[in-house]
Amino acid sequence: MKKKLFFLLIAIISIGLLVACGSDESSGEGDGEETYSVATDSNFQPFEYKNPDTGEMEGFDIELIEAIADESGFNVEFETMEFDGLLASMRTEKNDIGIAGISITEDRKEFIDFSDKYYDSGLILAVPEDSDIESIDEVDGLTVGTRQGSTSNDYLKNNTDAEVEAYPEIVTAYMDLERGRLDAVLYDLPNVQYYIKENAPDELKTVGDVLEGQPYGIALPKGSDLVDPVNEGLEAIKENGTYAEIYKNWFGTEPPE
């Protein structure tokens, strides 16, 4: 009798363990896909920004890296920070990936690895609607806003004699331009155009030529093993039409050839 009870108890325990193992498997946990930390910006529309109603990150870059991750078989979670902090996080390997409209430059390539380019950009000058400034050649001695750590900040310092005011958040520069605290703002073309269209169509305008046409790339720490998977995922979504869908969703046109 004791032997029967003993074997019955062993059987009950074994069944319980099998059920427990089965429930863990069906819960969706442990799908085997690695999760990587993505450093990004919280206010660089239309590329990335935090939706004030949902608290979720949205934008062209956000959908792009999620599509690449899905194609390449890994997960991503976002960490927002100031732009110059993002570049530092790549240098120190604090984050695995960085995406925030990051221009590929030779200087940055010394301490950051980049994916293949995914967007062609450039710099443009914004001024008040009633300003007499017509080009970057006319900003010497004037106060021009830009963003800390950006290629536009470097351009102003290296190519003009303007009084440069560099802001942690570019939106603050646009607002100061509207308030008359700045004479102009130099920054990335798509972001300048988006801000003016959405917030100041009658107050601000762009002038002059597009400067330093530079492509955007996805940043990774130097020597990262993710360069190839990211590039393969980017190529795949361009070939299967996903990239074009995301581009049209955020820019309203087909991507350039």
C-alpha positions in Angstrom: 0.0 0.0 0.0 2.8 2.3 0.9 4.6 1.5 -2.4 1.4 2.3 -4.3 1.0 5.7 -2.6 4.7 6.5 -3.2 4.5 5.8 -6.9 1.2 7.7 -7.1 2.8 10.7 -5.5 5.7 10.6 -7.9 3.3 10.5 -10.9 1.4 13.5 -9.6 4.6 15.5 -9.2 5.8 14.6 -12.6 2.6 15.6 -14.3 2.7 18.9 -12.4 6.2 19.6 -13.6 5.2 18.9 -17.2 2.2 21.2 -17.0 4.3 23.9 -15.5 6.9 23.6 -18.3 4.1 23.7 -20.9 2.6 26.8 -19.4 5.9 28.7 -19.5 6.4 27.8 -23.2 2.9 29.0 -24.3 3.2 32.3 -22.4 5.3 33.9 -25.1 8.3 34.4 -22.8 11.7 33.4 -23.9 11.2 33.6 -27.7 14.9 33.3 -28.1 15.3 36.7 -29.8 17.9 39.1 -28.3 16.7 42.5 -27.2 19.0 45.5 -27.9 19.0 48.9 -26.4 18.3 51.7 -29.0 19.4 55.3 -28.1 17.2 57.9 -29.7 15.9 61.4 -29.4 12.5 62.3 -28.0 11.8 65.4 -30.1 13.2 65.3 -33.7 10.0 65.2 -35.8 9.2 63.5 -38.1 12.0 61.1 -37.4 11.4 60.4 -33.7 9.3 61.9 -30.9 7.3 60.8 -27.9 3.6 61.0 -28.5 2.2 63.2 -25.7 -1.1 61.3 -25.6 0.2 57.7 -25.5 3.7 58.2 -24.2 5.0 56.0 -27.0 7.9 56.7 -29.3 6.8 57.4 -32.9 8.4 58.5 -36.2 10.1 57.4 -39.3 13.3 56.3 -37.5 11.3 54.4 -34.9 9.3 52.4 -37.5 12.4 51.9 -39.6 14.5 50.3 -36.8 11.5 48.2 -35.7 11.1 46.9 -39.2 14.8 46.1 -39.5 14.8 44.3 -36.1 11.7 42.3 -37.2 13.4 41.3 -40.4 16.7 40.4 -38.7 15.2 38.5 -35.8 15.9 40.7 -32.8 13.9 43.0 -30.5 14.5 46.6 -29.6 13.7 48.8 -26.6 14.2 52.6 -26.8 16.1 54.9 -24.5 15.7 58.7 -25.1 18.5 61.2 -24.5 20.0 64.4 -25.8 21.8 64.1 -29.1 25.3 64.6 -27.9 24.7 62.1 -25.2 23.5 59.6 -27.8 26.8 59.9 -29.6 28.7 59.4 -26.3 26.6 56.3 -25.6 27.9 54.8 -28.9 31.5 55.6 -27.9 31.1 54.0 -24.5 28.9 51.1 -25.7 26.2 52.0 -23.2 23.6 51.4 -25.9 23.7 48.8 -28.7 22.2 50.9 -31.5 21.6 54.7 -32.1 19.1 56.2 -34.4 18.1 59.9 -34.5 18.8 61.4 -37.9 22.5 60.9 -37.4 24.6 62.2 -40.3 27.4 59.9 -41.4 30.7 62.0 -41.3 34.3 61.0 -41.4 34.9 62.4 -37.9 32.2 60.3 -36.4 33.3 57.2 -38.3 36.5 57.4 -36.2 34.6 56.3 -33.1 31.3 55.0 -34.4 30.3 52.3 -36.9 27.5 53.2 -39.3 25.0 51.2 -41.2 24.5 51.8 -44.9 22.7 55.2 -45.5 19.0 55.2 -45.2 18.1 58.9 -45.8 19.7 61.8 -47.7 19.6 65.1 -45.8 21.4 68.4 -45.6 21.3 71.7 -43.7 19.0 74.7 -44.3 18.8 78.1 -42.8 15.5 79.3 -41.2 14.8 83.0 -40.5 11.8 85.1 -39.6 9.3 85.7 -42.4 10.2 89.4 -42.5 14.0 88.9 -42.4 16.3 90.3 -45.0 18.8 87.4 -44.7 18.9 85.4 -48.0 21.7 82.9 -47.4 24.3 81.5 -45.0 26.8 84.1 -46.4 24.9 86.8 -44.5 25.0 85.5 -40.9 28.5 86.8 -39.9 28.1 88.8 -36.7 24.5 87.6 -36.2 23.2 85.2 -33.6 22.4 81.8 -35.1 20.8 78.9 -33.2 21.6 75.3 -33.7 21.8 72.0 -31.8 24.6 70.8 -29.5 26.7 68.1 -31.1 25.1 68.4 -34.6 26.8 68.8 -38.0 25.0 72.2 -38.3 26.9 73.4 -35.1 30.2 72.3 -36.7 29.3 74.0 -40.0 28.6 77.3 -38.3 31.8 77.2 -36.3 33.9 76.2 -39.3 32.4 78.3 -42.1 30.9 81.5 -40.5 31.7 84.2 -38.0 28.2 84.0 -36.5 27.6 84.1 -32.8 26.5 80.5 -32.3 23.9 79.5 -29.7 23.8 75.7 -29.4 20.7 74.2 -27.7 20.2 70.7 -26.2 16.8 70.6 -27.9 16.4 72.2 -31.4 12.7 73.1 -30.7 13.9 75.6 -28.2 16.0 77.3 -30.9 13.0 77.5 -33.2 10.9 79.0 -30.5 13.6 81.6 -29.7 13.8 82.5 -33.4 10.0 83.1 -33.3 10.4 85.3 -30.2 13.2 87.4 -31.8 16.0 86.1 -29.6 17.9 84.7 -32.6 18.5 86.0 -36.1 18.5 82.6 -37.7 18.6 78.8 -37.1 20.7 76.3 -39.1 19.6 72.7 -38.9 18.6 69.5 -40.8 16.3 70.3 -43.8 13.5 67.8 -43.0 13.2 68.8 -39.4 13.2 72.6 -40.2 10.6 72.1 -42.9 8.4 70.0 -40.6 8.6 72.5 -37.7 7.7 75.4 -40.0 4.8 73.6 -41.6 3.3 72.4 -38.3 4.0 75.3 -36.0 5.1 78.5 -37.8 4.0 78.7 -41.4 3.4 82.4 -41.2 6.3 83.3 -38.9 9.3 81.5 -40.3 10.8 80.6 -43.7 13.8 78.8 -45.2 16.4 80.6 -47.3 19.5 79.8 -49.3 20.8 76.5 -50.6 20.8 73.1 -48.9 24.2 72.8 -47.4 26.4 69.8 -46.9 24.1 67.1 -48.2 24.9 64.2 -45.8 23.2 60.9 -45.5 21.7 59.5 -42.3 22.9 56.2 -40.9 22.2 53.9 -38.0 25.0 54.2 -35.4 26.6 51.3 -33.6 29.6 51.1 -31.3 32.9 50.6 -33.0 33.4 46.9 -33.9 29.8 46.0 -33.2 28.6 42.5 -34.4 25.2 44.2 -35.3 26.5 46.1 -38.4 25.9 43.2 -40.8 22.4 42.2 -39.4 21.3 45.8 -39.5 22.5 46.3 -43.0 20.9 43.0 -44.1 17.6 44.0 -42.5 17.7 47.4 -44.1 18.4 45.9 -47.6 15.6 43.4 -47.1 12.9 46.0 -46.2 14.0 48.1 -49.2 13.5 45.1 -51.5 10.2 44.0 -50.0 8.6 47.4 -50.1 8.4 48.0 -46.3 10.9 50.9 -46.5 8.8 52.7 -49.2 5.6 52.2 -47.1 7.2 53.8 -44.0 8.7 56.6 -46.1 5.3 57.5 -47.7 3.7 57.4 -44.3 5.9 60.0 -42.8 6.9 62.2 -45.8 3.9 61.8 -48.1 5.9 60.9 -51.2 7.7 57.9 -52.7 11.4 57.6 -51.6 13.9 58.9 -54.1 15.6 56.3 -56.3 
